[in-house]
């Protein structure tokens, strides 16, 4: 059987039924490991795509990024023995929510106002 060497360089996309995947699971995993993407169907409808795993970011890195973003937004949180950081963060969040609600109400009021042409 002749095989074009360039075929190995192209990421192939295959469509298989769930039954075919179940019966050939080891081969399917090998294909995915080799860079292929497999769309799995049931009743002629695509239900899932099987592909290679991207490098996952550890939760600790995600948490550090979220904390950095939070403290950049809310600046330094004052800390002393009587300080409740959770309550402080809730208050800051609630203030943001109130400001957002006020903005929406203002926009809705402006939207409902008749245009200068309609007033005449």
ROLO-934664 format. One record per residue: residue in one letter; x, y, z of N, C-alpha, C, CB in turn. Coordinates in steps of 0.02 Angstrom, whole numbers, padded with zeros to 5 digits, always signed. Glycine has a CB too. Layout:
AXYZXYZXYZXYZ...
//
This chain:
X+00042-00059+00000+00000+00000+00000+00044+00062+00000-00048+00000+00061X+00032+00107-00047+00071+00169-00050+00040+00220-00002+00073+00196-00122X+00084+00252+00034+00060+00303+00081+00099+00367+00069+00068+00279+00154X+00063+00420+00060+00095+00485+00050+00125+00507+00116+00043+00537+00024X+00190+00521+00117+00224+00540+00178+00195+00604+00209+00298+00550+00165X+00168+00649+00167+00142+00712+00194+00078+00701+00234+00129+00761+00137X+00045+00643+00226-00016+00629+00265-00002+00632+00339-00044+00561+00246X+00057+00614+00361+00074+00615+00432+00080+00685+00459+00138+00577+00443X+00089+00734+00416+00098+00802+00439+00031+00839+00446+00142+00840+00391X-00022+00811+00419-00086+00843+00419-00129+00815+00476-00122+00835+00351X-00158+00859+00516-00203+00835+00569-00268+00814+00536-00215+00891+00622X-00284+00751+00542-00343+00723+00509-00404+00731+00554-00332+00649+00492X-00461+00741+00522-00524+00746+00558-00568+00689+00536-00558+00815+00546X-00590+00648+00584-00630+00589+00568-00697+00595+00603-00594+00525+00590X-00747+00560+00575-00812+00555+00606-00826+00481+00619-00868+00587+00560X-00844+00466+00681-00859+00396+00700-00922+00395+00742-00798+00365+00738X-00958+00340+00738-01015+00331+00783-00990+00312+00852-01064+00277+00755X-01033+00323+00902-01015+00304+00970-00999+00230+00974-01071+00323+01019X-01036+00189+00938-01024+00117+00938-00955+00101+00910-01078+00080+00898X-00937+00133+00854-00871+00122+00824-00816+00141+00872-00864+00162+00759X-00825+00197+00907-00775+00220+00955-00769+00169+01012-00793+00289+00984X-00825+00145+01037-00824+00096+01092-00789+00032+01071-00895+00081+01116X-00802+00009+01011-00773-00054+00987-00699-00048+00971-00810-00079+00926X-00676+00013+00957-00606+00023+00936-00571+00074+00981-00604+00046+00863X-00588+00074+01045-00566+00128+01089-00490+00135+01091-00592+00116+01159X-00454+00081+01095-00381+00084+01099-00353+00118+01036-00351+00014+01107X-00379+00098+00978-00355+00127+00915-00375+00201+00910-00384+00088+00854X-00434+00217+00936-00456+00287+00936-00409+00329+00979-00529+00293+00963X-00391+00304+01038-00344+00341+01081-00277+00350+01047-00336+00305+01148X-00254+00298+01012-00191+00304+00975-00195+00359+00922-00172+00236+00942X-00251+00360+00886-00260+00411+00834-00261+00481+00864-00326+00398+00795X-00296+00489+00920-00298+00554+00954-00228+00574+00977-00347+00553+01013X-00191+00526+01005-00123+00539+01027-00078+00560+00969-00094+00477+01062X-00095+00537+00909-00056+00556+00849-00081+00620+00816-00058+00499+00798X-00126+00656+00850-00146+00721+00825-00212+00723+00787-00094+00747+00782X-00245+00667+00782-00309+00667+00747-00364+00692+00793-00326+00596+00721X-00416+00720+00762-00475+00742+00799-00533+00700+00774-00488+00820+00788X-00571+00673+00821-00626+00627+00802-00691+00656+00827-00614+00556+00830X-00739+00665+00781-00806+00686+00800-00847+00623+00810-00838+00732+00745X-00879+00619+00868-00919+00560+00885-00992+00577+00875-00905+00536+00959X-01027+00532+00839-01097+00544+00824-01141+00491+00856-01108+00545+00749X-01202+00510+00866-01254+00464+00889-01317+00483+00851-01265+00466+00968X-01346+00436+00815-01406+00451+00776-01392+00503+00723-01462+00474+00821X-01334+00500+00692-01312+00546+00640-01304+00619+00663-01361+00545+00583X-01302+00629+00729-01291+00697+00756-01226+00697+00795-01350+00719+00801X-01184+00748+00784-01121+00752+00822-01137+00765+00896-01075+00809+00794X-01106+00727+00940-01117+00736+01012-01054+00753+01051-01148+00674+01041X-00996+00739+01021-00933+00754+01056-00876+00756+01006-00919+00700+01112X-00823+00790+01027-00762+00791+00987-00706+00768+01032-00748+00863+00958X-00668+00720+01006-00612+00693+01044-00548+00718+01011-00613+00616+01046X-00507+00751+01051-00444+00778+01024-00391+00778+01078-00455+00848+00997X-00332+00799+01059-00277+00801+01106-00289+00850+01163-00213+00819+01070X-00257+00838+01218-00264+00880+01277-00212+00936+01274-00257+00839+01342X-00236+00996+01285-00190+01052+01290-00161+01053+01361-00225+01121+01273X-00103+01082+01367-00072+01085+01433-00117+01123+01480-00002+01118+01429X-00133+01092+01536-00178+01123+01584-00139+01169+01631-00215+01070+01624X-00172+01223+01651-00142+01270+01697-00162+01248+01768-00165+01344+01683X-00114+01240+01813-00130+01218+01881-00176+01268+01915-00066+01209+01922X-00220+01242+01959-00267+01285+01996-00231+01339+02036-00310+01243+02042X-00172+01323+02061-00136+01372+02102-00117+01432+02059-00073+01340+02132X-00100+01421+01996-00082+01476+01951-00144+01517+01935-00050+01449+01886X-00201+01483+01922-00264+01518+01909-00285+01559+01969-00319+01468+01890X-00278+01531+02029-00296+01567+02090-00252+01629+02099-00291+01522+02151X-00187+01621+02088-00142+01678+02095-00160+01733+02046-00069+01656+02084X-00178+01715+01984-00197+01765+01934-00262+01800+01954-00205+01732+01865X-00310+01761+01981-00373+01791+02002-00363+01839+02061-00423+01736+02022X-00321+01819+02108-00307+01864+02165-00272+01928+02142-00264+01828+02217X-00224+01921+02096-00189+01979+02070-00238+02027+02037-00133+01958+02020X-00283+01999+01995-00333+02040+01961-00378+02074+02012-00375+01997+01913X-00399+02037+02063-00443+02065+02114-00410+02124+02150-00463+02011+02165X-00348+02114+02172-00315+02166+02210-00294+02226+02167-00254+02138+02245X-00284+02214+02102-00273+02270+02057-00337+02311+02050-00249+02247+01988X-00394+02278+02051-00458+02313+02044-00476+02349+02108-00513+02263+02026X-00469+02316+02166-00491+02344+02229-00435+02376+02270-00525+02291+02269X-00376+02378+02241-00317+02407+02275-00301+02367+02337-00330+02481+02293X-00261+02397+02380-00240+02362+02441-00297+02357+02490-00180+02397+02473X-00303+02298+02520-00354+02288+02571-00322+02304+02638-00382+02214+02569X-00352+02352+02676-00323+02367+02741-00329+02307+02788-00357+02429+02773X-00277+02295+02827-00277+02237+02871-00257+02258+02941-00229+02182+02844X-00299+02239+02990-00281+02244+03060-00318+02188+03097-00299+02315+03090X-00311+02185+03162-00340+02129+03200-00416+02126+03195-00319+02133+03272X-00448+02184+03189-00521+02186+03188-00549+02183+03117-00546+02249+03222X-00506+02176+03067-00527+02179+02998-00554+02112+02973-00470+02201+02954X-00612+02114+02941-00642+02054+02911-00636+02061+02835-00718+02045+02933X-00586+02027+02807-00571+02034+02736-00630+02011+02693-00509+01993+02717X-00663+01958+02712-00720+01933+02673-00775+01985+02671-00746+01867+02702X-00790+02015+02728-00843+02066+02730-00822+02127+02689-00858+02086+02803X-00760+02147+02692-00736+02203+02653-00744+02191+02578-00662+02218+02669X-00725+02131+02556-00731+02113+02485-00804+02112+02465-00698+02044+02471X-00849+02086+02508-00921+02087+02493-00946+02158+02485-00960+02051+02549X-00924+02203+02529-00946+02273+02524-00923+02304+02459-00919+02313+02584X-00861+02291+02439-00835+02319+02377-00875+02291+02318-00760+02302+02368X-00890+02226+02319-00929+02196+02266-00999+02226+02263-00934+02120+02276X-01030+02235+02322-01098+02263+02325-01098+02334+02298-01125+02261+02396X-01046+02372+02313-01042+02441+02287-01038+02440+02211-00981+02478+02317X-01000+02394+02184-00996+02387+02111-01064+02369+02082-00944+02334+02092X-01100+02323+02115-01166+02303+02090-01215+02361+02091-01193+02245+02132X-01213+02402+02144-01257+02460+02149-01240+02509+02093-01250+02495+02218X-01176+02522+02081-01156+02568+02027-01179+02541+01959-01079+02579+02027X-01171+02475+01949-01194+02445+01885-01269+02453+01877-01175+02371+01883X-01307+02443+01930-01379+02450+01927-01398+02522+01912-01412+02427+01993X-01364+02569+01944-01378+02640+01930-01363+02658+01857-01335+02685+01977X-01309+02630+01830-01293+02643+01760-01348+02616+01714-01225+02612+01741X-01372+02554+01728-01424+02525+01687-01488+02566+01691-01439+02453+01710X-01505+02589+01751-01566+02630+01758-01559+02695+01719-01580+02645+01832X-01501+02725+01721-01490+02787+01683-01496+02773+01609-01421+02816+01699X-01465+02720+01585-01469+02702+01514-01541+02688+01493-01425+02641+01499X-01578+02653+01535-01648+02638+01519-01689+02702+01517-01678+02590+01571X-01676+02749+01563-01712+02813+01563-01696+02852+01500-01693+02854+01626X-01633+02852+01480-01614+02887+01419-01645+02854+01358-01538+02889+01411X-01649+02789+01359-01678+02752+01303-01752+02768+01296-01668+02676+01313X-01787+02775+01353-01859+02787+01352-01877+02859+01336-01888+02768+01419X-01829+02905+01343-01843+02976+01328-01857+02985+01254-01785+03021+01349X-01908+03027+01239-01921+03041+01168-01864+03082+01138-01988+03078+01159X-01852+03072+01075-01800+03110+01041-01823+03182+01034-01783+03079+00972X-01777+03230+01023-01796+03300+01015-01849+03309+00959-01734+03344+00999X-01846+03270+00907-01895+03275+00853-01964+03252+00877-01873+03232+00792X-01966+03201+00920-02030+03176+00944-02063+03223+00993-02020+03108+00976X-02023+03264+01029-02050+03311+01077-02086+03370+01043-01994+03338+01122X-02065+03387+00984-02095+03446+00950-02162+03433+00922-02051+03469+00895
//
